[in-house]
Each structure stands twice: as C-alpha cells, then as structure tokens.
Amino acid sequence: MRGLAFGNDLQAIQEELKIEQSNFYSKVSMWKEDSMSTEEILKVSDNHVVKMNNIIAKYTDLQIPDTFSGAVKLFKLSTESQLESDIHLITWIKSGDESEKIRSDEILQQSFEYELAGLASYNEAKKMTP
C-alpha cells in the first residue's frame, strides 16, 4: 500500500510540474509573439518561480521506499535544474542578455538528462520491488 501511495504521489508531482512548465512556456511564447507585455510576463514569471519552489518542496514530503530514493533525488534535481533554467530565461527577458538565454538552454538540457536518469532509476527500482 505504501509503495502504491508513493507512486501516486510522485506521479501527481510530476504531472503538476508538467502542467506548470507547459503553462509558463506557453506564456513565454505569447511574449515572444508580442501577445503579452514584458511587464505581464515578468508577473507570470514571479508566480511561476513560487509555484516551482512549491513543487520542489513536495519531493521532500514524499514517503520514499529506499529502493526509489535515487530516482526521487534525480527527479528533484531535474526540477531544480528546470527552475534554474527558467530563472536564466527570466533574466534574459528582463535584460535581453543572450548569454542568459544560452545558459537557460544549457541548464534545461541538463534537467532533461536528470529526468531521463530518474526514469531509468525508477524503472530499475520497480523491477526490484516485489
């Protein structure tokens, strides 16, 4: 039962993250297309950072079976990297400094790699769990 609750809780966090990231990047696209002002996207960005920090905190609240601890660490690291990437993206929006956009893209790639490693670790742990 505990393992099932853990799996459901982790899935809920991952789904919340996916929705938040999708909403944020949708708003950034609107800003790029001049459908949203810089002031508006910066307000959205402030709210996004708060939501992302709340999502990251939820990993700490999980009741993690030992075999899944590595996977959860990687998922949390991925989410933290996504937030770091987003902060660089927001700085780029504020300043126009292209190096911030490049850094954002690099960190986002790193986040993706953590996510893939987390999925692999999670699937391995599932195989080892009776």
C-alpha positions in Angstrom: 0.0 0.0 0.0 2.8 2.4 0.9 4.5 1.8 -2.4 1.3 2.5 -4.3 0.7 5.7 -2.4 4.3 6.8 -3.1 3.9 6.0 -6.8 0.7 8.0 -7.0 2.2 11.0 -5.0 5.2 11.0 -7.3 3.1 10.9 -10.4 1.0 13.8 -9.1 4.1 15.9 -8.5 5.4 15.1 -12.0 2.0 16.0 -13.5 1.8 19.2 -11.6 5.3 20.1 -12.8 4.5 19.2 -16.4 1.4 21.5 -16.3 3.3 24.4 -14.7 6.1 24.2 -17.2 3.7 24.0 -20.1 1.8 27.0 -18.9 4.9 29.0 -18.3 6.4 28.2 -21.7 3.1 29.0 -23.4 3.2 32.4 -21.8 6.8 33.0 -22.9 5.8 32.1 -26.4 3.0 34.7 -26.1 5.5 37.2 -25.0 7.8 36.4 -27.9 4.9 36.9 -30.3 4.1 40.3 -28.7 0.8 38.9 -27.4 1.9 39.7 -23.8 3.9 42.7 -22.5 7.2 42.3 -20.7 5.6 43.6 -17.5 2.9 40.9 -17.8 5.4 38.1 -18.5 7.5 39.2 -15.5 4.4 39.0 -13.2 3.7 35.5 -14.6 7.4 34.6 -14.1 7.4 35.7 -10.4 4.3 33.5 -9.8 6.0 30.6 -11.8 9.1 30.7 -9.5 6.9 30.5 -6.4 5.0 27.5 -7.9 8.2 25.7 -8.9 9.6 26.1 -5.4 6.4 24.7 -4.0 6.7 21.7 -6.4 10.3 21.1 -5.4 9.3 21.1 -1.7 6.8 18.3 -2.4 9.7 15.9 -3.1 10.8 16.3 0.5 7.3 15.4 1.8 7.2 12.0 -0.1 7.4 8.8 1.9 10.1 7.2 -0.3 10.7 3.5 -0.2 14.5 3.0 0.0 14.8 1.4 -3.5 13.3 4.6 -5.0 15.4 7.2 -3.2 17.9 7.5 -6.1 15.2 8.1 -8.6 13.5 10.7 -6.5 16.8 12.6 -6.0 17.2 12.7 -9.8 13.7 13.9 -10.3 14.2 16.6 -7.7 17.5 17.6 -9.3 15.8 17.7 -12.7 13.1 20.0 -11.3 15.6 22.2 -9.5 17.5 22.5 -12.8 14.3 23.4 -14.6 13.8 26.2 -12.2 17.4 27.4 -12.6 17.0 27.3 -16.3 13.7 29.3 -16.0 15.4 31.9 -13.8 18.1 32.4 -16.5 15.3 32.7 -19.1 13.5 35.3 -17.0 16.8 37.2 -16.6 17.1 37.1 -20.4 13.6 38.5 -20.7 14.5 41.4 -18.3 17.9 42.2 -19.7 18.0 41.0 -23.3 21.4 39.4 -22.5 21.7 36.5 -25.0 24.2 34.7 -22.7 21.4 34.2 -20.2 19.2 32.6 -22.9 22.1 30.3 -23.9 22.7 29.4 -20.2 19.0 28.7 -19.8 19.1 26.3 -22.7 22.2 24.5 -21.4 20.7 24.0 -18.0 17.4 22.8 -19.5 19.3 20.2 -21.4 20.9 19.1 -18.1 17.5 18.9 -16.5 16.3 16.7 -19.3 19.3 14.4 -18.7 18.5 14.2 -15.0 14.9 13.4 -15.8 15.9 10.5 -18.1 18.3 9.2 -15.5 15.5 9.4 -12.9 13.1 7.5 -15.1 15.7 4.8 -15.7 16.4 4.6 -12.0 12.7 4.5 -11.2 12.1 1.7 -13.7 15.0 -0.3 -12.3 13.7 0.1 -8.7 10.2 -1.1 -9.9 11.8 -4.3 -11.2 13.5 -4.9 -7.8 10.3 -4.2 -5.8 8.1 -7.2 -5.0 
